[in-house]
């Protein structure tokens, strides 16, 4: 079931990927939300200000590095690009910007 969800999300992103400008909400909805809506594997839930405050305080450069390269945190693991390797760096960064803005 989880593999089917990831495949469906990946296909959705591929179809959306033709847009000229990265759409953070669309990327979040089609990929990142798989984990960041329910807190899967320790992922901070978008909108949970307490879960995001320390992460946001690290600054965008650190957050972008973690999301693009992957990161082993205190309570979970963030795979590179959330496991959606086909996403462009700009798509992933836009999704992270959307999540941060939604969690402040």
N, C-alpha and C positions, 0 to 999 in steps of 0.2 A: 504494500500500500504506500509506504513512504517513498519507495523508488518510483512508483507511478506518479506521485505528487511532484517529485523533483523533476521527472521527465516532462510532465505537463508544464511545469513552471518554466523549465528551460526552453521548451518549444515556444511558449508565449513570449519569452524575452527575445528569442531569435526573430520572431515575427515583428516585434516592436523595434528591433535593433536597427531598422532602416531609417529611423528618424535622424535628422541632422543634428539635433540638440539632445543631450542626455536628459531623460525625464526621471528624476529621482523617485517620485511616487510610483510610477509605472514599474521601475526596476524593483522597488521595495515590494509592491503588490505581487509581482511575478516571481520573485526569487527570495529576497531577504526576509519577507514576512513569514516564510515557511518556518523559520526558527524564532524570529524576533516578535512574533505575535503571541506565542505561547511560552517562550523562555526555554526552548529546546536546547539541551546541552549547555545550560548556563547562560544562554544568550540574553542580554538585557532587553526587557520588553519595551518597545517603543511607547513613549508616553509616561513611563515610570521614572519620574525626575530623580528619585533617590538612587536608582540603579545607574543612572547616566551621569550624575554630577561629577564623580571622580574621573570618569572617562573623558568627559568634555573638558575638564580642567587640564588634561594633558596636552590639549591643543590639536588642531587639525593635522599637522604633520605627523604626529604620533598615531593618531587614529587612522589616517590614510595608509600609513605603513602597515599597521596591524590588519586592516581590512584587505589590503592588496597582497601581503605576504603571508598572512596567517599569524595567529598568536595564541599561546597557551596562557590563559588567565588563571586567577585564583579559583574560580568556580566552573570554568568551562574552557572549551577550545573553539577558536574561530578559524575555520579552514581558509586558505587563500581564496579571496573573492567569494566566500561563503560556499565554496564547492561548485560554483558556476564559472568555470574557467573560460568559457566562451564570451563572457561579458567584457566589454572594454573597460579600461581603467576609468575613463570618464563616466561611464554608466555606474560603476561601483561608487565612485566619489560622489556622484549626484545622489545616489541612494543614501549614502552615509550623511550627506548634508541634510536630506529630508528627515532622516531619523533623529539627528541632533536637534534640528529646528523643532521637531515634534515632541522633543523630550526635555526642553528647557523650561 
